[in-house]
């Protein structure tokens, strides 16, 4: 998460959340939907795409994966802090 096709990081460095197949197929980025999403979201900041993916997982499974999602966020904060920075608001520039 986000999907490797978004190319925020290399495939080897991407963070992931393991879901059973029956839940994975329900996600917004599975299969054909994923190919469309990567085009639609091209240019969006990493944090925004990750937040959308987190909301999607929570919509599908509720709080079931909260621990894994927290670990995923911690992974990105530790290894890719530049991706996790909030964008500057227009007023602060």
Secondary structure per residue as TSV (DSSP state, phi and psi in degrees):
chain	resnum	aa	ss	phi	psi
A	1	X	-	360.0	133.4
A	2	X	-	-58.8	167.9
A	3	X	-	-56.8	145.1
A	4	X	G	-57.5	-31.4
A	5	X	G	-62.0	-20.5
A	6	X	G	-73.7	-18.9
A	7	X	-	56.7	40.7
A	8	X	S	-73.9	-35.2
A	9	X	S	-135.3	175.0
A	10	X	-	-73.6	157.6
A	11	X	T	-55.8	-37.2
A	12	X	T	-68.3	-27.4
A	13	X	T	-99.6	-8.2
A	14	X	-	-57.6	141.7
A	15	X	-	-83.7	157.2
A	16	X	-	-146.5	158.4
A	17	X	-	-125.2	120.9
A	18	X	-	-78.9	122.4
A	19	X	-	-121.7	147.8
A	20	X	-	-62.0	149.5
A	21	X	H	-52.4	-41.9
A	22	X	H	-64.5	-24.1
A	23	X	H	-88.9	-37.5
A	24	X	H	-58.3	-41.7
A	25	X	T	-64.7	-17.3
A	26	X	T	-85.5	-11.3
A	27	X	S	-71.8	158.1
A	28	X	T	-69.0	-18.5
A	29	X	T	-106.3	10.5
A	30	X	S	-80.7	134.5
A	31	X	H	58.0	-131.9
A	32	X	H	-60.8	-37.9
A	33	X	H	-59.1	-39.4
A	34	X	H	-63.2	-39.8
A	35	X	H	-65.1	-37.4
A	36	X	H	-70.1	-43.5
A	37	X	H	-60.5	-43.2
A	38	X	H	-62.1	-34.2
A	39	X	H	-72.5	-44.2
A	40	X	H	-63.4	-39.0
A	41	X	T	-94.0	5.6
A	42	X	T	-55.6	130.9
A	43	X	T	92.6	-12.0
A	44	X	-	-74.5	150.7
A	45	X	-	-66.9	150.1
A	46	X	H	-50.5	-49.9
A	47	X	H	-56.4	-38.5
A	48	X	H	-68.9	-42.4
A	49	X	H	-66.3	-44.2
A	50	X	H	-60.9	-43.6
A	51	X	H	-60.4	-40.4
A	52	X	H	-63.3	-41.4
A	53	X	H	-66.4	-39.8
A	54	X	H	-63.9	-45.2
A	55	X	H	-60.0	-38.5
A	56	X	H	-62.9	-47.2
A	57	X	H	-61.6	-42.4
A	58	X	H	-67.3	-33.4
A	59	X	H	-63.6	-41.8
A	60	X	H	-74.9	-44.2
A	61	X	H	-121.8	6.3
A	62	X	T	64.0	-139.3
A	63	X	T	-87.5	3.1
A	64	X	T	-50.6	-36.0
A	65	X	T	-109.3	18.8
A	66	X	H	-57.0	-42.1
A	67	X	H	-61.1	-46.7
A	68	X	H	-64.6	-36.8
A	69	X	H	-67.3	-40.7
A	70	X	H	-62.2	-41.2
A	71	X	H	-64.7	-37.9
A	72	X	H	-63.8	-45.5
A	73	X	H	-61.6	-43.3
A	74	X	H	-62.5	-38.9
A	75	X	H	-59.2	-49.0
A	76	X	H	-67.3	-37.9
A	77	X	H	-62.2	-36.9
A	78	X	H	-76.6	-47.1
A	79	X	H	-93.8	-23.0
A	80	X	-	-139.0	59.4
A	81	X	H	-59.0	-30.0
A	82	X	H	-64.9	-30.4
A	83	X	H	-74.8	-25.4
A	84	X	H	-92.1	-3.0
A	85	X	S	-69.7	141.2
A	86	X	-	-71.7	137.9
A	87	X	-	-65.6	149.2
A	88	X	-	-67.9	139.0
A	89	X	-	-75.2	152.8
A	90	X	G	-56.3	-31.5
A	91	X	G	-72.3	-25.6
A	92	X	G	-91.2	-0.2
A	93	X	-	-89.9	360.0
